[in-house]
Amino acid sequence: MSSDPSAPASYLDRLNPPQRAAVERLDGPLLVLAGAGTGKTRVLTTRLAHILSTRRAFPSQILAVTFTNKAAREMKERIGAMIGPVAEGVWLGTFHSLSARILRRHAELVGLRPDFTILDTDDQARLMKQLLQAEKIDDKKWPARAVLSAIERWKDRGLAPERVAADAGGELAAGRAQSLYAQYQERLRVLNACDFGDLLLHCLTLFTTRPDVLDEYHRRFRYILVDEYQDTNVAQYMWLRLLAQGSRNLCCVGDDDQSVYGWRGAEVGNILRFEKDFEDATVVRLEQNYRSTGHILACASALIAHNRERLGKTLWTAADPGEKVQLRGVWDGEEEARWAGEEIEALQRAGQSLGQVALLVRAGFQTREFEERFIELGLPYRVVGGPRFYERAEIRDALAYARLVAQDADDLAFERIVNQPRRGVGEKAMQSLHRVARARGVPLARAAAELVETDEIKGPARAGLRRFLEDVARWRAALATHHHAEVMEMALDESGYTAMWRQDRSAEAPGRLENLKEFVAALEGFDTLAGFLEHVSLVMENAEGAPGEMVSLMTLHSAKGLEFDIVFLPGWEEGLFPHPRALDEKGEAALEEERRLAHVGLTRARRRAYVSFAANRRIHNLWQSAIPSRFVEELPAEHVERVAQPGLWGGGPARRQRFDEFDQRQEWVAAPSAPRRPVRVIEARAELVPPRPAAAGGFAPGDRVFHEKFGYGIVRAADAGKLDVEFPTGRKKVMDSFLRRG
């Protein structure tokens, strides 16, 4: 520590004026509005170090709240580098870890013992399943995780069972969700356990029912610091408000323009009403960005300015303007992936580190086309925040269905899906199957076919096995008359697998359903089911153990808090981004959150950002004529370089009125491979990209045809609307509905 608390500290010299103001304003409530890349972590850690260095408080009198353990460790390391290990006594951690620390000191006051257990998600589901069975509620129709999801939302809002209306759960769990919540909490108390939501909920109960306990923490904590305040939920907000009533020295650091977790309970309103909650609050805006170039920041600022629910700030940088944001229009998703791969290869040849390249998508299913293209090119990549596309649990299940339909001797596939979704085929039935299969030297499917005709397996297991075998046989027979993509779509639907995820109320379920639809779409690109399965095997093998630096693929949500030299932002189209499901559920509020997500994506880039959209997109196995996202319209023309293929459009009939003026004023630059001349964007004609391929158009081998994407070509073979056409770029398999006579 400094020997003279009044002497200016050297660490203050490294701050710009707004940052220093935020550090030195120690008395009273303070809101630091910290835009992306403006040094919020530096401000937070320096402020904490300054409190200690000036002896305004002992370490044990400071409460510092972060959202991740990683952030807590980083803060402690930075403080130690500034002023030494004096920060060891600070109450520094996440909401949950700090709540657990408080709760263990006062557990008896909420009906627990200090050695209480914190249940993980599997234990919670097991407990809820027991309650559902006791109440004779069908846990297939109302899965345990769906009920737990509703309980989690109530806890995030600080609602104990007695504060939840009896009908608050609607039809969930046959209308008994609130009753199950009460039973669940009582069962946890008996087990001397709690879940993560309880850590805050019990603290709220403690603070509101025991003024003496709350007063103890008012006396203890002279300063409270909070990171990522825009991501707090209602329970966390109430927890902070109660603790801050003592000293009122509350400093919240956050960015209303980066509040993107509304789907998991975050309330952007918490930060928006800070000045109403604390009328004497000071607000400091950090607007000087140290990460991105001028053109990137100008695009991000212009985009987010369209939001109404924000406190307002404008990012700027003293650095060079850099390169303009490249806005690229492509024909379809395949072309988008091809272009991104080639651009990344060119960047790599120019010396760009692949570890500083990221591709950020709105939805997880979008990564498939990029993954396959990167593997084909030999570009090493990693999927951040989740497994690779073909490694995801629901895709492995779908692949198991496909493998079993392709050939009945695949025992591993049979075991994976015979009871997925549940068909009553338990461990005992599987032991019988294995015993017969080993004794007779036949696959499990053959053994099952024999056993269902005997009395060795009875009840639900026998009926479930019989129905499963009949289904697989029917799907296998359908391959002779239907396209394999249709057959697999049929299998996933008729098996009840997609219904299982539709009934699942967890936050991951919608994404899993999107991935399954993308799986079916991937099948369309192959002549046979066997060809697709071979392709997947090769993809998985080639993806193993890629050495060295890797391109990062992730969703926009996963990218928050990260930064890269180069960022690709594909899929900026209406119907994809903003995400239609979010708009359907929450309307204008969701649109603003989607725009904040776009803002987050742009501000991840340090030197170069690419935004792309496709004129055609296969979504959920349907071809759609796409138009650019409304966010594309909101990017300022003077900071954007527009690049499109000749003849590509920039608008569409579905949003004609909104985009007409935009379409008319655009002068697009031709793609690098084409002559460098301005190209007027034309509007798509619906017949160019039908929702599904039309019937045969009468083309015959030798006919000259024209394709909007590949140009002129000669038909070499024709089969029921599917044509092999020789183009200058090579032989392609296309649908006749995409062609006209040349």
MIDOLUM-786891 format. One line per field, with one value per residue (C-alpha): x, y, z. Coordinates in Angstrom, 3 decimals. Example, Ala and Ser with C-alpha at 12.3 -4.5 7.8 and 13.67 -1.06 7.14 Angstrom:
REM MIDOLUM-786891
east 12.300|13.670
north -4.500|-1.060
up 7.800|7.140
REM end
This chain:
REM MIDOLUM-786891
east 0.000|1.003|2.432|0.503|-3.157|-3.511|-0.640|-1.676|-1.081|0.797|-2.005|-4.293|-1.986|-2.919|-6.593|-8.352|-10.435|-13.802|-12.109|-10.335|-13.566|-15.199|-12.311|-12.079|-15.831|-15.930|-18.911|-22.514|-24.109|-22.274|-23.242|-20.397|-21.824|-18.944|-19.245|-17.554|-13.764|-13.696|-11.753|-14.483|-12.403|-9.555|-11.927|-13.451|-10.140|-8.453|-11.371|-11.083|-7.316|-7.818|-10.210|-7.616|-4.643|-6.252|-7.318|-10.994|-11.810|-10.237|-10.359|-13.060|-15.273|-15.463|-17.971|-17.091|-19.538|-18.743|-20.713|-18.060|-15.331|-12.898|-13.695|-13.213|-9.776|-8.749|-9.818|-7.860|-4.741|-4.970|-5.404|-2.449|-0.303|-1.230|-0.944|0.181|-1.678|-3.625|-6.888|-6.948|-9.630|-12.042|-15.430|-14.877|-16.891|-20.064|-23.580|-23.980|-20.638|-21.082|-24.664|-23.508|-20.899|-23.536|-26.034|-23.659|-23.221|-26.990|-28.368|-30.447|-32.482|-33.887|-34.359|-31.017|-27.827|-24.490|-23.296|-26.155|-25.622|-25.975|-27.661|-26.554|-29.045|-29.162|-29.999|-32.670|-34.263|-34.195|-35.905|-38.574|-39.229|-39.953|-42.453|-44.153|-44.520|-45.913|-48.490|-49.265|-48.353|-47.184|-43.485|-43.409|-45.927|-44.523|-40.783|-39.096|-36.791|-39.769|-41.172|-37.730|-37.371|-40.553|-39.328|-35.998|-37.798|-39.767|-36.594|-34.863|-37.686|-37.230|-40.531|-40.838|-43.676|-46.095|-45.702|-46.546|-50.200|-51.717|-52.421|-49.152|-47.830|-50.817|-51.252|-47.725|-47.689|-51.472|-51.887|-49.984|-46.629|-46.973|-47.871|-44.878|-42.682|-43.823|-43.270|-39.857|-38.747|-39.977|-38.168|-34.956|-35.302|-35.688|-32.602|-30.665|-30.062|-30.709|-30.270|-28.459|-31.584|-32.070|-28.730|-30.083|-33.688|-32.761|-30.555|-33.501|-35.636|-32.883|-32.476|-36.196|-37.239|-34.224|-33.348|-30.560|-28.785|-29.169|-27.893|-24.803|-23.922|-24.713|-22.068|-19.647|-19.694|-18.603|-18.193|-20.024|-18.805|-20.736|-19.584|-21.894|-24.840|-26.916|-27.070|-28.625|-32.006|-34.687|-33.428|-29.852|-31.153|-33.113|-30.099|-27.905|-30.524|-30.943|-27.197|-26.602|-29.104|-26.381|-23.402|-25.023|-21.509|-22.643|-20.737|-22.350|-20.427|-22.303|-23.487|-27.175|-26.212|-24.783|-27.735|-28.387|-29.426|-33.121|-33.918|-32.283|-33.784|-31.575|-33.510|-32.104|-34.513|-32.276|-29.586|-32.019|-33.700|-30.532|-30.939|-34.531|-33.507|-30.745|-31.752|-28.346|-26.503|-23.627|-23.408|-20.038|-19.957|-16.936|-17.055|-13.439|-12.909|-9.453|-10.347|-11.924|-11.249|-13.278|-15.363|-16.359|-17.349|-19.323|-21.340|-21.931|-22.976|-25.325|-26.934|-27.590|-28.886|-32.120|-32.954|-35.277|-34.712|-31.161|-29.353|-27.293|-23.605|-21.477|-18.306|-15.285|-11.601|-8.433|-7.041|-7.093|-10.444|-9.107|-10.924|-14.628|-16.957|-17.424|-21.076|-21.316|-24.287|-24.000|-26.288|-26.893|-25.516|-23.137|-21.657|-21.368|-19.363|-17.175|-16.432|-15.658|-13.265|-11.440|-11.226|-9.784|-7.241|-6.218|-5.870|-3.750|-1.450|-1.067|0.201|-3.018|-3.101|-6.070|-6.380|-7.504|-10.253|-13.831|-17.067|-20.144|-23.608|-27.038|-28.100|-25.996|-27.287|-25.593|-22.151|-22.631|-21.948|-18.900|-17.554|-17.803|-16.206|-13.336|-12.686|-12.671|-10.101|-8.056|-8.685|-8.416|-11.322|-12.957|-16.567|-16.633|-19.372|-20.461|-19.492|-19.034|-22.218|-21.965|-20.855|-24.011|-26.151|-29.283|-27.286|-25.612|-29.089|-30.297|-27.215|-27.956|-31.452|-29.930|-27.327|-29.933|-32.192|-29.218|-28.321|-29.798|-26.515|-25.363|-25.590|-24.137|-26.807|-29.504|-28.448|-28.327|-31.855|-33.913|-35.134|-34.651|-37.321|-38.409|-40.253|-40.153|-37.022|-35.045|-31.815|-33.361|-34.747|-31.375|-29.622|-31.960|-31.241|-27.486|-27.691|-29.628|-27.498|-24.262|-25.631|-26.840|-24.213|-26.745|-27.163|-29.285|-32.046|-32.311|-32.337|-35.071|-37.186|-37.015|-37.643|-40.788|-42.370|-41.729|-42.646|-39.092|-39.751|-43.132|-45.183|-44.143|-40.680|-42.137|-44.681|-42.076|-39.564|-42.156|-43.298|-39.700|-38.729|-41.828|-41.024|-37.407|-38.516|-41.047|-38.507|-35.985|-38.586|-39.462|-35.919|-36.973|-39.694|-38.731|-35.693|-33.552|-33.934|-37.700|-37.292|-35.116|-37.483|-40.247|-38.204|-37.446|-41.094|-42.770|-40.378|-41.432|-37.881|-38.709|-41.841|-39.627|-37.678|-40.806|-42.189|-38.899|-39.149|-35.421|-33.608|-31.609|-34.597|-35.397|-31.765|-31.783|-34.872|-33.159|-30.123|-32.312|-33.853|-30.371|-29.422|-32.261|-31.187|-27.642|-29.003|-30.348|-26.854|-26.140|-27.349|-27.768|-28.074|-24.942|-23.054|-24.098|-23.067|-19.682|-19.265|-20.020|-17.510|-14.806|-15.746|-15.492|-12.155|-10.665|-11.864|-9.952|-6.963|-6.387|-3.036|-1.988|-4.094|-7.744|-10.559|-13.231|-16.846|-19.492|-22.864|-23.116|-24.179|-21.032|-18.853|-19.790|-16.680|-14.291|-12.397|-10.631|-8.674|-11.045|-14.752|-17.166|-20.892|-22.865|-26.601|-27.824|-31.227|-34.827|-36.139|-32.746|-31.388|-33.342|-34.478|-38.183|-38.845|-37.635|-39.809|-42.860|-42.445|-41.497|-42.097|-40.371|-38.383|-36.935|-36.105|-34.071|-32.245|-31.515|-30.104|-27.942|-26.706|-25.731|-23.939|-22.044|-21.038|-19.598|-17.704|-15.896|-13.754|-10.518|-9.352|-11.801|-15.455|-17.384|-21.190|-22.822|-26.300|-27.576|-30.251|-31.447|-31.309|-32.315|-33.864|-35.533|-35.069|-37.011|-35.491|-36.456|-35.889|-34.177|-33.800|-31.162|-31.826|-33.232|-29.917|-28.172|-30.263|-29.200|-25.467|-24.268|-23.317|-20.211|-18.641|-19.502|-18.045|-20.804|-19.841|-22.228|-22.228|-23.572|-27.333|-27.818|-30.606|-30.648|-34.330|-37.495|-41.264|-41.917|-40.448|-40.699|-42.053|-39.440|-36.506|-37.559|-35.611|-32.655|-32.649|-32.913|-29.967|-27.518|-24.583|-22.902|-19.295|-18.799|-17.196|-13.396|-13.700|-15.960|-15.180|-14.776|-17.768|-20.880|-23.730|-27.339|-29.013|-32.177|-35.161|-35.664|-38.415|-40.226|-40.011|-36.210|-36.160|-39.311|-39.943|-39.524|-38.143|-40.830|-41.614|-39.630|-39.359|-38.851|-35.089|-33.175|-29.476|-27.810|-30.101|-28.423|-29.602|-28.938|-28.575|-28.610|-25.652|-23.526|-24.293|-24.732|-24.336|-25.219|-27.515|-25.669|-28.295|-31.883|-33.803|-37.217|-36.352|-32.757|-30.250|-26.517|-25.323|-21.858|-20.992|-17.717|-16.906|-17.547|-20.348|-23.179|-26.330|-29.222|-33.019|-34.665|-36.796|-33.642|-32.951|-34.245|-33.475|-30.342
north 0.000|3.592|5.162|8.361|7.732|11.239|10.855|10.142|6.512|5.499|3.165|6.191|7.618|4.773|5.818|8.228|11.027|9.174|6.005|7.984|9.715|6.304|5.090|8.166|8.666|6.482|7.841|7.101|5.051|4.994|3.530|3.067|2.671|0.870|0.304|-2.632|-2.412|0.696|-0.860|-1.777|-4.506|-2.047|0.425|-2.167|-3.631|-0.225|1.087|-1.853|-1.390|2.340|1.699|-0.547|1.618|4.747|2.771|3.579|0.007|-3.238|-6.096|-7.876|-4.771|-5.002|-7.117|-7.602|-9.557|-11.100|-13.431|-16.107|-17.654|-16.867|-13.153|-13.316|-14.931|-12.362|-9.503|-10.872|-11.304|-7.743|-6.244|-8.246|-6.929|-3.343|-3.306|-6.764|-9.653|-7.355|-8.266|-11.780|-10.883|-9.325|-11.017|-11.640|-14.133|-14.902|-14.232|-17.921|-18.478|-15.402|-16.373|-19.868|-18.324|-16.191|-19.034|-21.483|-18.971|-18.689|-21.966|-22.795|-19.614|-20.967|-24.562|-26.022|-27.199|-25.536|-28.684|-28.552|-30.094|-28.160|-30.437|-30.560|-30.629|-34.443|-34.766|-32.088|-33.954|-37.242|-35.630|-33.963|-37.215|-38.888|-36.155|-36.474|-40.222|-39.769|-37.328|-39.770|-37.121|-38.488|-37.549|-38.279|-35.550|-33.284|-34.054|-33.276|-30.750|-28.807|-28.394|-27.501|-24.874|-23.151|-23.341|-21.848|-18.904|-18.305|-18.415|-16.013|-13.590|-14.097|-15.947|-18.588|-21.159|-19.218|-16.157|-18.070|-18.219|-21.709|-21.368|-19.623|-22.662|-22.868|-26.367|-27.388|-30.629|-30.949|-27.540|-28.543|-26.821|-24.526|-27.449|-29.391|-26.362|-26.368|-30.134|-29.839|-27.176|-29.228|-32.296|-30.272|-29.110|-32.700|-33.715|-30.721|-29.621|-26.748|-25.995|-23.012|-20.868|-21.464|-19.884|-16.438|-17.196|-18.300|-15.211|-13.017|-14.784|-14.270|-10.560|-9.790|-11.791|-11.208|-7.492|-8.302|-10.455|-7.833|-5.169|-7.312|-7.234|-3.537|-2.947|-5.366|-4.153|-0.546|-0.899|-3.074|-3.483|-5.350|-6.422|-7.047|-5.407|-5.535|-9.332|-9.447|-11.093|-9.944|-12.051|-10.778|-7.218|-7.564|-9.170|-6.204|-3.590|-5.048|-5.190|-1.691|-0.046|0.185|2.191|3.018|2.851|0.679|0.747|-1.124|-1.544|-2.649|-1.904|-1.761|-2.234|-5.681|-7.121|-10.268|-12.895|-12.114|-15.718|-16.903|-14.308|-11.219|-7.950|-5.021|-2.862|-3.273|-1.084|1.245|2.252|2.632|6.399|5.977|3.433|5.740|9.363|10.656|8.328|9.432|8.052|7.856|6.879|5.080|5.664|5.600|2.181|0.577|-2.493|-1.797|0.459|3.576|2.048|-0.939|1.300|3.626|0.685|-0.698|2.690|3.487|0.069|0.207|3.777|2.309|0.869|2.979|1.277|2.410|5.043|6.156|6.487|6.615|4.592|6.278|5.569|7.585|4.832|4.818|4.262|0.986|-0.987|-0.576|-3.310|-5.621|-6.401|-9.324|-10.818|-14.436|-16.845|-19.397|-20.888|-23.185|-20.242|-18.329|-21.148|-21.472|-17.751|-17.629|-20.563|-19.028|-15.623|-17.167|-19.095|-15.835|-14.140|-17.039|-16.793|-13.076|-13.941|-13.742|-16.032|-18.420|-18.137|-14.531|-15.369|-16.035|-16.862|-15.926|-17.294|-16.529|-20.179|-23.265|-25.188|-22.638|-24.014|-27.247|-25.833|-23.939|-26.961|-29.177|-26.551|-25.971|-29.718|-29.953|-27.133|-28.480|-25.352|-26.277|-24.986|-25.350|-24.905|-22.728|-23.278|-26.647|-29.730|-29.864|-30.327|-34.101|-34.578|-33.076|-35.567|-35.102|-35.437|-38.613|-39.974|-39.013|-40.626|-43.799|-43.886|-43.400|-46.128|-48.615|-47.840|-48.285|-51.714|-53.742|-55.221|-51.959|-52.994|-49.733|-47.722|-50.131|-49.806|-46.010|-45.480|-48.544|-46.674|-43.124|-41.869|-44.259|-47.362|-49.350|-51.254|-51.255|-52.817|-56.236|-56.448|-55.406|-58.133|-60.693|-59.313|-59.480|-63.035|-64.288|-62.310|-63.760|-67.300|-67.313|-65.030|-62.565|-58.778|-57.308|-56.354|-60.004|-61.220|-58.706|-59.902|-63.457|-62.547|-60.505|-63.683|-65.517|-64.928|-64.194|-60.452|-59.274|-56.163|-52.673|-53.869|-56.434|-54.010|-51.268|-53.542|-54.894|-51.412|-50.198|-53.092|-52.584|-48.890|-49.505|-52.072|-49.632|-46.816|-49.120|-50.164|-46.521|-45.908|-47.681|-45.120|-41.948|-39.713|-40.667|-37.179|-37.636|-41.086|-39.795|-36.905|-39.503|-41.668|-38.836|-37.766|-41.170|-42.472|-39.668|-38.321|-34.805|-34.781|-35.573|-32.358|-30.337|-31.316|-30.518|-27.069|-26.587|-23.650|-26.032|-27.803|-25.267|-25.341|-29.139|-29.095|-26.645|-28.927|-31.909|-29.949|-28.990|-32.688|-33.521|-30.634|-32.043|-35.338|-33.538|-33.049|-36.768|-39.343|-42.119|-42.567|-44.713|-41.900|-39.455|-41.785|-42.345|-38.592|-38.090|-40.768|-39.037|-35.651|-36.962|-38.630|-35.541|-33.330|-35.285|-33.663|-30.695|-29.247|-25.642|-22.501|-22.829|-20.661|-20.179|-21.002|-20.007|-18.401|-14.676|-15.344|-17.374|-14.598|-11.989|-10.913|-12.168|-10.306|-11.245|-9.524|-10.808|-11.566|-13.113|-12.513|-14.711|-15.194|-11.602|-12.275|-11.783|-15.047|-15.925|-12.780|-11.304|-14.738|-15.241|-17.314|-14.492|-11.950|-14.200|-14.578|-11.055|-8.688|-5.296|-6.129|-9.180|-7.134|-4.743|-7.651|-9.120|-5.742|-5.704|-9.134|-7.719|-4.882|-7.426|-9.320|-6.258|-5.082|-8.421|-7.405|-5.496|-4.938|-6.329|-7.379|-9.205|-9.249|-11.583|-12.609|-15.109|-14.608|-18.186|-20.152|-23.704|-23.427|-26.420|-28.333|-25.761|-23.438|-19.856|-16.732|-14.519|-10.769|-8.948|-8.455|-5.095|-4.731|-4.576|-1.541|0.112|-0.032|3.409|3.359|5.506|2.892|-0.179|-1.729|-3.620|-6.673|-8.894|-11.311|-9.932|-10.260|-10.718|-8.851|-6.912|-6.907|-8.894|-8.706|-9.751|-6.487|-4.426|-1.254|-1.206|-1.938|-0.273|2.911|0.876|-1.333|1.606|3.477|0.562|0.473|-2.860|-3.718|-6.895|-9.900|-10.126|-12.974|-10.888|-7.715|-4.777|-2.662|-1.425|-3.899|-2.923|-5.293|-6.771|-8.124|-11.872|-13.501|-16.067|-18.676|-18.689|-20.245|-22.272|-23.546|-27.097|-28.249|-28.445|-31.403|-32.323|-29.510|-31.511|-31.088|-33.797|-34.684|-32.275|-29.334|-25.988|-24.396|-21.378|-21.375|-18.111|-19.232|-21.380|-19.746|-21.624|-25.373|-28.578|-31.241|-34.583|-36.686|-36.215|-38.216|-37.138|-33.469|-34.010|-33.086|-33.528|-30.373|-29.611|-25.987|-24.137|-24.590|-28.326|-30.874|-30.111|-31.922|-29.427|-29.402|-28.523|-25.851|-23.749|-23.757|-22.107|-22.970|-21.303
up 0.000|-0.508|2.656|1.952|1.064|-0.344|-2.811|-6.415|-7.319|-10.471|-11.540|-11.987|-14.651|-16.994|-17.070|-19.413|-17.780|-17.665|-16.387|-13.682|-12.695|-12.251|-10.094|-7.852|-7.284|-4.168|-2.215|-3.123|-5.910|-9.237|-12.599|-15.065|-18.568|-20.211|-23.952|-25.665|-25.546|-23.326|-20.451|-17.972|-16.321|-15.854|-14.204|-11.900|-10.753|-10.441|-8.396|-6.012|-5.784|-5.181|-2.263|-0.637|-1.502|-0.011|3.083|2.640|3.679|4.770|2.235|4.236|3.937|0.134|-1.786|-5.472|-7.627|-11.016|-13.284|-13.760|-11.636|-14.447|-14.170|-10.390|-10.788|-13.400|-11.149|-8.204|-10.387|-11.716|-8.264|-7.002|-9.864|-8.917|-5.142|-4.058|-2.381|-0.045|-1.850|-0.354|2.171|-0.329|-0.717|-4.400|-6.460|-8.378|-7.099|-6.345|-4.622|-2.417|-1.594|-0.638|1.671|3.391|3.540|5.222|8.060|8.639|7.248|10.337|9.860|6.564|7.705|6.571|8.241|7.376|5.569|3.037|-0.402|-3.662|-6.202|-9.826|-12.700|-12.896|-9.203|-9.541|-12.460|-10.537|-7.565|-9.689|-11.532|-8.196|-7.355|-10.752|-10.306|-6.794|-8.187|-11.045|-13.636|-16.994|-17.115|-20.847|-21.507|-18.800|-18.444|-15.139|-16.790|-18.141|-14.642|-13.281|-15.991|-14.763|-11.152|-12.201|-13.814|-10.609|-8.536|-10.936|-10.147|-6.403|-5.954|-3.237|-3.671|-1.473|-3.735|-6.911|-7.919|-8.040|-11.759|-12.660|-14.509|-16.823|-18.248|-17.266|-15.246|-15.580|-13.939|-10.793|-11.365|-8.350|-6.091|-7.380|-6.664|-3.030|-2.733|-4.398|-1.896|1.050|-0.256|-0.622|2.986|4.209|2.212|3.597|0.021|-2.327|-6.020|-7.529|-7.586|-3.870|-3.028|-3.868|-2.931|0.607|0.992|0.007|2.601|5.140|4.387|4.329|7.415|9.650|9.830|12.305|9.707|6.981|9.376|10.034|6.333|6.099|8.752|7.108|3.494|3.047|-0.730|-3.240|-6.821|-9.529|-12.984|-15.999|-14.253|-17.433|-17.110|-13.641|-13.140|-10.693|-7.775|-8.207|-8.486|-5.215|-3.490|-4.442|-3.541|-0.060|0.620|-0.801|1.559|4.186|2.927|-0.439|-1.887|-4.791|-8.080|-10.975|-14.217|-17.319|-20.823|-21.653|-25.313|-24.515|-22.605|-24.661|-22.119|-21.700|-22.641|-19.419|-17.081|-17.465|-17.116|-19.080|-17.077|-14.011|-15.530|-17.294|-14.015|-11.930|-11.699|-10.500|-7.886|-6.643|-7.195|-6.101|-8.458|-10.639|-14.176|-15.944|-19.610|-21.019|-24.783|-25.950|-27.477|-27.428|-29.469|-32.849|-35.821|-36.589|-39.382|-37.232|-34.323|-36.584|-37.892|-34.407|-33.018|-35.914|-35.600|-31.857|-32.087|-33.524|-30.093|-27.962|-24.603|-23.897|-21.859|-24.828|-25.619|-28.757|-29.128|-30.696|-31.116|-31.506|-33.747|-37.556|-39.322|-40.714|-43.392|-43.976|-42.843|-45.818|-46.541|-48.940|-50.731|-51.909|-53.724|-50.959|-47.755|-49.601|-51.475|-48.196|-46.617|-49.726|-49.752|-46.016|-46.320|-49.278|-47.572|-44.411|-46.497|-48.187|-44.791|-43.556|-46.588|-45.814|-42.329|-40.317|-37.270|-37.439|-33.675|-34.194|-36.687|-35.557|-37.324|-35.288|-36.102|-34.697|-34.341|-33.714|-36.734|-39.039|-38.250|-40.244|-43.708|-42.453|-40.578|-43.644|-45.867|-43.416|-43.179|-46.969|-47.131|-44.232|-42.143|-38.455|-36.381|-32.996|-31.951|-28.834|-26.283|-27.623|-29.619|-33.374|-35.360|-35.852|-32.235|-30.726|-28.812|-30.917|-34.161|-32.900|-32.161|-35.634|-37.168|-35.214|-36.728|-40.185|-39.630|-38.471|-41.427|-43.750|-42.332|-39.478|-38.232|-36.593|-32.924|-31.598|-33.394|-32.213|-28.574|-28.770|-30.049|-29.159|-26.082|-27.350|-26.955|-24.240|-25.397|-22.162|-23.239|-20.018|-18.829|-18.202|-21.744|-23.190|-21.194|-22.760|-26.235|-25.717|-24.387|-27.423|-29.897|-28.489|-28.318|-31.918|-33.432|-34.839|-34.603|-31.811|-34.253|-35.418|-31.816|-30.983|-33.916|-32.557|-28.924|-29.532|-30.885|-27.614|-23.974|-22.837|-23.002|-21.779|-21.146|-22.328|-23.401|-25.796|-27.256|-27.572|-29.291|-31.719|-32.695|-33.065|-35.347|-37.485|-37.811|-38.842|-41.427|-42.852|-43.085|-44.747|-47.323|-47.968|-49.265|-52.495|-53.245|-51.371|-51.163|-48.180|-46.682|-46.633|-45.104|-42.280|-41.643|-41.478|-39.088|-36.687|-36.658|-36.492|-33.837|-31.517|-31.371|-32.605|-30.424|-27.429|-27.974|-28.741|-25.339|-23.631|-22.020|-21.456|-23.037|-25.257|-26.814|-29.606|-30.727|-30.801|-33.024|-35.390|-35.514|-36.441|-39.296|-40.457|-40.299|-42.704|-44.943|-45.036|-46.403|-49.474|-50.824|-51.259|-53.762|-51.200|-47.470|-47.500|-49.236|-46.534|-43.708|-45.334|-45.661|-41.954|-40.976|-43.010|-41.591|-38.042|-38.746|-40.394|-37.559|-34.927|-33.314|-35.632|-34.487|-33.995|-34.178|-35.088|-36.399|-33.724|-34.604|-32.095|-31.593|-31.014|-27.425|-26.773|-28.230|-25.643|-23.749|-26.460|-29.181|-32.410|-35.170|-37.858|-37.418|-39.936|-39.316|-41.740|-42.113|-41.725|-43.295|-42.305|-40.905|-39.442|-37.797|-36.091|-35.002|-35.734|-32.619|-30.389|-32.216|-31.973|-28.225|-27.119|-30.031|-29.902|-26.751|-28.513|-31.615|-29.489|-27.867|-31.306|-32.357|-29.244|-30.296|-33.704|-31.908|-29.786|-32.934|-34.660|-31.592|-31.245|-34.253|-33.779|-37.350|-39.878|-39.918|-42.646|-42.699|-45.215|-46.305|-48.822|-51.459|-50.910|-47.715|-46.951|-43.501|-41.886|-45.139|-47.173|-49.742|-49.013|-51.031|-48.476|-48.122|-46.099|-42.422|-41.366|-39.520|-42.902|-43.766|-40.531|-41.304|-42.500|-46.189|-45.711|-43.423|-45.485|-48.627|-50.419|-52.438|-54.389|-57.286|-60.575|-60.779|-57.048|-55.368|-52.130|-51.274|-51.728|-52.015|-48.402|-47.097|-50.271|-48.731|-45.974|-48.269|-51.544|-50.939|-49.679|-52.786|-55.167|-53.711|-53.511|-55.910|-55.280|-56.076|-58.088|-56.410|-56.777|-59.267|-61.519|-63.521|-61.133|-62.049|-60.252|-60.454|-59.803|-57.378|-58.867|-56.975|-56.787|-58.793|-56.718|-59.449|-59.305|-55.842|-55.121|-51.604|-52.960|-56.301|-58.974|-61.178|-64.297|-66.804|-69.953|-70.305|-72.160|-72.508|-74.918|-74.115|-73.527|-70.268|-68.090|-64.282|-62.312|-60.225|-62.542|-65.885|-69.211|-69.411|-71.274|-69.823|-69.665|-67.857|-66.651|-64.080|-62.704|-62.446|-61.283|-63.950|-64.407|-66.150|-67.498|-66.586|-67.290|-63.592|-63.684|-63.628|-61.198|-60.070|-60.061|-60.026|-63.343|-61.642|-61.209|-64.971|-68.080|-71.670|-72.968
REM end
